[in-house]
Amino acid sequence: MASIPSDLEIAREAKLKPIVELAERFDIPPAHLHNFGHHIAKLDLDFIDGLNDRPDGKLILVTAMTPTPAGEGKTTTTVGLGDALNRIGRETMICIREPSLGPCFGMKGGAAGGGYAQVVPMENINLHFTGDFHAIGAAHNLLTAMLDNHVYWGNALAIDERRVSWRRVVDMNDRALRQIVSSLGGIANGFPREDGFDITVASEVMAVFCLATGLDDLQRRLGRMVVAETRERDYVTAEQLDASGAMTVLLKDAFMPNLVQTLEGNLAFIHGGPFANIAHGCNSAIATKTALKLTDYVVTEAGFGADLGAEKFLNIKCRKAGLVPDLAVVVATARALKMHGGVERDKINDPNVKALKKGLVNLRRHVENMQKFGLPAIVAINEFTSDSKEEHEAIRDYCAEVLGVEAITSSHWQNGSAGAELLAERVVDKLENNGGVAEQPFRFLYGDNISLWGKVQTIAREIYGADEVIADTKVRNQFKEYERIGAGHYPICIAKTQYSFSTDPQLKGAPSNHAVPIREVRLANGAEFIVVICGDIMTMPGLPRKPAAVNIHLDQNGLIEGLT
């Protein structure tokens, strides 16, 4: 039996087309491309500004059931579906997030798709790419430096050093940096204080970057970010530190969306990359809105399961960017369903229809949650070679009989666009003919004007299946304080484990009647949402016992090996 080539080997075999040639398909002149070699380019903001009068295409959100260590293939499905839509004659672009170096060298690996449904050049995309994350980290840490410098040179704003909330960031998993003491070593180094690092993708600068509509809006949002409080408990912002202008300069080039291609030569935007378990988990609004002006269909994804990425995409990104999605594709795998049905990871390749049927409750809740937004859904069964026909049949029957939605088996990992052709046809039928069912209007899960506490309760009950939200008096008072200063209309961004509807990663399936404990709340005043940190979730991940980095190296020919 021939060995299956790795994602990296498949990517290297691709015959990439010049990005300028692909851009011509969409009437993008070469003068508006800022090239990074022959196969990567940034799209000029002047060109984007000229698209405003064009109508929007249709927006397809790819989300998934609750993830497991087995992997569900959401990005792979996004790429495969985009290629398949092009294959059947629908002009389509995909919009996905940029990978973070933390997961690349940690446990998850890269984020460029897999098999024959990838974006390329895979190595560049997963490692440094166009430097956007470095620019975001530099802008964030410039603000930190200016904050400490302001205190050092007299503290004219009367900042209370005990109430500095702005931490540092680095794009790497490093648990040793979660809590530190900075400015040690004497008077020349400033005033020692407790400090810490978050991973770059958890930075509010990243969130602002992904929600801003232009450079003016970017600078406005950066200036509104809260970094500390005074002794009188007044908020201190980046604008008061005169930092927003220089930060915008650092982000000016990064803010231009990145264009790459799929293995099949279709254009793709990859721009921005907040994590969905600790941030809002979507690619940049400017990339998505630009793609909608250029094509008939846009396929985008939101991070992790629908309870995290999709909920935030719909309640935060769509609300802030004025987007109206047309369809949700919920990715499921037989392997993941078996894990949610109680099968251990080392047994997931063994046929087990009984366990799979037990795990279908997880998929059910995700599909029903999408329907609460008025969003029609299709289930995409991402096929693995170990799957049995009986398992796929059980998924299709359950979706049709219990959920009233169609489930389509898709083999894009093995077969590229040909393997997702049926899925693409069903998506088109749903979007263009609505499958013969009357349309429901898209709606948000909660209104702007209900209380912040009420918004959290709504998400916990409606999306997570929880009975209650638990928070101490300090946290409850913080919500009231945010409402007092005029942030009560902001949406909620919950940070919690991605592995369960609950805050306990060990609770598989669709747990109900549980409690959601809030540990901390943060005001993201530039991003214009409230971050609610629940359970044991960390904004700075650590490396696993055996990180992916141990397998990544250069071979004797100078080629990268071990990158996934």
N, C-alpha and C positions, 0 to 999 in steps of 0.2 A: 504494500500500500504506500503510495507516494506521501511524503510528509507535507503538511499544510504550511504554506509560506507564512511568515510573520507579517504583521501590519507594516513593519518597516521595510521588509523585503518587497512587499507588494507596492508600497509607495515609491521605492527606488526604481521599480520597473516601469513606472508611468512615463509616458511621453508627453511632457508638459508643453502647453502652448504659450507663446508670449502673452503676457497679461494685456498688453496694448491691443493685440489682435482680438482677444475676447471682449475687451471694453468697446471695441468698434460695433459689436452687435447691438449695443445699447446707445449708440451715438455719443459715446464719451470720447471727446478729442484727446489725443496724446498729451496736449499741452496742459490738461487738467489732471494728469496722473503724475504723482511723485513716486518714482520707481525705486524699489529696493531690489536691484538685480532685474532679471527678465520675467520673474514669475510672481512678484509681490509688488503692490503699489498702494499708495494712499490716494484717496479721491479728494480733489481740491474743494474747499468749502464754497468758493465762488460758483462752481458748477452746481453744487447742491442747492444753493440759494435760488438758482434759476429754474428749479423744478417745481416751485410752489404752486403754479397754476395747473399742474397736471393732476388728473384723477388718481385715486389710490387703487391698487390692486387688492386682491383678497388675501387675508392674513390667516395662516394656519399655525396653530400652536402645537408643538410636539411636547408632550409631558409623559409621565410614567406612573406605574404603581410604586409602592414603597420599595426603595432599592435594597439590595442584599449584596453580600460580598461576591455573589455569583456574577453580578453585572447584568444590566438590562439592555444596554445598547441604545440609549436615547439619542445621542449624537449620531451614531451610525444610522439610525432610522431617519433622522432629520436629513442627513446627506442622501441616503438611499431614496427617500420619498422625493426630494428635490430633483434628483437625477431622473427618476421615473416620470415625474410630471413633464420635464423637458422631453423625455423620450416619447410621450404620447402627444406632443405638440403644444403644450402649455408653457409659455415663456415664464420661467421660474428662477428665483434666486433664493439662496438660503442665508440666514443670519444666525450666527452662533457666537459664543463667547471665546475669548482668548484663554489658553491654558495658563495656569499658575505653576511656577517652578516648584512650589511646595508639594502638591500632589504628584508632579512628574517624578520627583526624587523620593517621594514618600510611599504611599500605598496605592492610590487610585490610578496613577499613570497619566498619560497625556489626554488631550481632549480634541483630537482631530478626526474622530470616527474610527472605523476599523474595517478590516477585510477589504472588499471591493467597493466600500462606501466610505470614502475618506476625502478630506480636503488636503491639498498638497501645496507646497513642499512640507511634508510632515515634520521633518527635523527642525526646520526653521520655525514653524508655527509653535512647536512645543518648547523650543529653547530660545528665549530672548525675543524672537519674532522681529517686530519693528521698534522695540524698545518702549512700547506704551507703558508697561507696568513699571519699568524703571523710572519713567517720567512721573508717573503717579506717586511712586514712593519718594522721589526727590522732592516733589511739590509738598507732599505731606510733611516730610522731615524738615524742609525749609521753614514751614510754619512752626514746627516744634522748636527749631533753633532760634527763630525770631522771638518766640514766646520767652524762652529762657534768657535771651539776650536783653529783652525789655526789662525783665526782673533784675538782671545784673546791673544795668545802667540806671538804676534809680526807681524803677517800678512806678512810673507816673500814673498808671491806671489802677494802682492799689490792688493788684492781683493777690489773692490769698493763696499762697503756695500750697496750702493743704487742700485746696479745691481746684487744682489743675486737672482737667479731665482729658486733655489732648495727649495721647500716648504716641510712641514712635511706631514705625512699621518696617517690615522687611518681607520680601517675597520668598519666604522659606519656612518650613516647619521647624520651630526651635523652641521647645518647651522651657529651656533655661532662661529665655528672655521674657517670659510671661510677667514676672514681677522682678524688678531690679531697683537699685538705688543709684541715682545719677548724680553727677557733679561732685564726686568725691575727689580728694587730693588737694584741698586748700582753697584759699580765697580766690585765687586766679581762675578757678574752674567753676565759680558760681556758688549757688546755695544748694546743698544736698537735699534731695527730696525723693520720695517713693515714686517710681515710674514703671514703665513696662512697654512691651511691644505687642502689637497685633500683626497678623499677616496682612500683606498689602491689599488683598482682595476684600478684607473687612474694613478698610479705611473708608471714612465718609467721603474722602476725595474721590475714591472709586465710584461710590454711589452717585455723587454729584456729576462726575464725568459721564456716567451712563444715562443720566436723566436730563442733562442740559440740552437745550434746543439750538444753541449757538454760542459763540465765544462771549458775547455780552452776558447771556444768561449764565454761562459758566462762571464768569467773574463775579456776577451778582450772588450766585449760590455759594461760591467759595468764601466771599466776604461775610456771609451770614452764619458761617459755621461757628459754633460756640466752643471755646477752648478752655475756659476757666471761669471762676467767679471771684468777685471782690469780697472783702470782709462784710460788706453790707448785703451780700448775696445777689448782687447784680451780675448779669452775664457779660462776659468779655468775648468779643468776636474777632475773627481774623481781620476784618476790615479795620477795627480799632487798632490793630497791630501793624496796619499798612502792609499786609502781606499778600492780599488777594491779587494785586497787579502782577507781582513777580511770580506767583504761583501760576497764573494764567499764561504767562510767557513760557514757563517750563512745559505747560500742557498744550500749547498752541499747535504744534505739529502732531502730537499724539492724538489730538481731538479729530483729526481727519480720519474717516473710516478706512479700514484695511480691506483690500480686494485680493482674493486668491482664487483658486479654482478647485473643482472636484476632480477625481480621477478621470471622469468622463468629459472634462473640459467645460464644465458649467461654472459660471461666475458665482462667487460666494463672498459675503461680508463676514469678517471676524473682527470684532471690536468690543473692548471692555470685557470684564470678567468677574463680577462679584459672586461669591459663593451664596447658594440659596439657603444653606443651613445657618448662616450667620449674617447674611445681607439679603438683597432682593433678587439675586440670581438670574439676571437677564443681560443680554448684550445691550449695547448702547441704543438709546432711542433714536439718535441721529442716523445710525446705520439702518435700523428697521424702517424708519420713515422714508429714507432715501430709496431703499429697495422697493417700497410700495409705489413710489412714483415712477420707477423704471420698468416694472414688470407686471404681468397679470396676476401672478401668485408669489407670495413670500412664505417660506417655511422657516419658522424660528423655533427655538427650544427654550425651556426654562429649567433651571437646575433641580436635580434630585426628583422626588416624587411630587405628585400634583398638590399634596397638602402644603408643600413649601414653595417650590418654584412657580407652579401655575397660579396658586393663590396670590402670590406677590406680583407676578406678571399682570394678573387681572386687576387686583385691587390697588396696586401702586403704579406700575409702569403704564398701564392703559389709562389710568386716571390722570397721571401727570402729563403723558405725551399725547392724549387725545386719540388713542388707538381704539379701534373696534374690531376685535377678532371675529372670525367667521366660523371656525371649526377647531375642535381639539382632537388630536390623535393621541390616544393613551397607549403607551407601549407596555406590553406584558411579555413575560417569558414563562415557559413551563417550569424551568428551573427555579425561578423566583417564587412562583406560586407554590411549588412543593416545599420550599423553605418556609413560607408563611403557613403552610399546612403542617409544619412540625418536622420536616426531614432535615437531617444534619447536612452540612455542606459537602461532606465526602460521599454522600449518597444521592446527590441531586441529579446525577446522570442516569440513575436507574429508573425505569418506568414505574410510576406510582400514581395512578389516576385517582385513587382514594385521597391521598394527601393533597394532590392538586385541587380537587374539588373542595377540600376543606379550606385551602388557601385563597379560593376565589372571592371570599368575603373582602379581602384587601382590595382587589380590583374593583369590586362592586362599589365600595365607598368612594374611590377616586372618580369613577364614572359618574356616580350620582352627585358628587361635589361639583363636577364641571357643569352638570345640568342645572345646579342651583344658580349659576351665572347666566342661564339662558343660552348656554353654549352647546350646540350639538356635538356629539362625540362619535368617534370610530375607534375601535381597539385594533392595534397592530400587534400581532403575535410575531415577535422577533424569533425566527427559527434557529435552533441549534441542532447540530448533527445528531445529538443524543436523544432528541425529542421523538416521541412515538405518535403515530397517527391518532391513536385513541386519546392521547392527552390534548392534542389540538382540537379534536372533535368535541371533547368535553368543554373546552373553553368557548368554542363557537356556539355550542348549544346553550350554555349558561348565559352568554351575552344576549343571544336572541330571545330566549324564553324568560329570563329574569330581568334583564336590564333593557331589553328592547333596542339594543344597538347591534351593529354588525361587527364581527371580529374577522380580520383578514390575516392569513398567514403570509409572512413576507420573508424572503430569503436573500435580502440585499447584501448581507455580509458575504455570502458565498457567490452571488450572481450579479451584484451591482444593480443597475436600474431594471434589468430584466426580471430580477427577483422581487421587485416592488411594483411591478406594472399593474397588477390587479389592485393593490392598495391605492395607487394613484388614480385608477379609473373610478374606484368607489368614492374617493375624495372629491373628484371632479363631479360625479353624479350628485353627491350630497350638496356641493356648493352651487352647482349650476341648475340642478333640478330639485334640490332639497329632498331627494328620495321620495317625493310625493307627499311630504309632511309639511303642514303649515309652519312658518317661521315663528320663533320666539325672539323678542328683542333682547340683546345683551344687556345685562345689568350688573352693578356691583353688589357685593355681598352685604355691604353696610353703607349708610349715607355719611356724608362729611360731618353732619351736625350732631350725631349721637356722641355721647361721652367717650373719652379714650378707653375708660374701663369697659364700657359697653361694647366697643369695637373688639377688644381682646376677648371678652366673653363670647361674642358672636363667632369669632374664628374658632375658639376652643370648642364650642358646642356644635357648630354647624360643620366644620371641617375635620376636627380631630375626634369628634364623638365623646368629648369630655362632659362631665357633670358640673364641674366647678373650676374656678381659677383661684389659686391661693397666693396671697401676697401679704407681707407684713405692713404695719402702719406706715413705715418709712416709704415703701414703694407706692402705696396708695396715695400718700400725700404728694409724692413726686408727680403722679398723674394730674392731680389737682393744680399743682404749681405750673405745669406745662399748659394747662387750660387757662390759667390766670394770665399768662404772658402772651396768649393768642395763638397757641399751637394746638388747640383742641380740635381743629378741623383736619389735622394731619392723619394720614392712614397709619396702620400699624405694620411693623416689620418684625415678625417673631423669629428669634434665634433659638433653635432647638435641634435635637438629634434628627438626622435624616432617616434613621432606621426603623422608626415606629411612628404611628399616629400620636402616641403618647410621648412623654419626655423620658421614658425608659426604653433604651435601645433593644432590650431583650423581649419586649412585648410585641410579638409578631401578629399577623392577621389584621383584624379590625377591632382593637380593644375599645370598649365602651365603659361608661360609668367611672372613668378615672379622673384625677385632678391634674391641673396644669400649674405647677409651682413657678412663680416668677422670682428670679434671684436679683435682677437688676433692670433698670430702665435707663435709656440714654436718649438725649435729644439730638437728632440729626437735623439741625435747623437749616442747613444748606440743601440737603436732600429732601427736606420737608416730609420726614416721617419720624415716627417714634420707634426706637429699637427696644424690643422687650426680650430680655435674655432669660431663658427658662431651663430648669434642670441643671445638668452638669456641662452644658455646651461651652466650648472654649473658642474665643476669638483669635487664639494663637494655637494651632494644632501642634501635636508632637509627631515625631517619626515612629513608625512601628518597630517591632523587635528586629525585623529584617527589612530595612527600607529598600525600595526599588533602586536606589543609588548604588547599591553594592553590585548590581548586575550591569551597570552602564559604564561603558569604556570605549576606547578607540581600538580597532583591530590593527593588524600590521600594515594595512593600506591606508590608515588614517580615517577609516569609516566608523561612524557611531554604531555601537552594538548595544542591545539590551533596552533600548527606548521603546516603550509601549504606549 
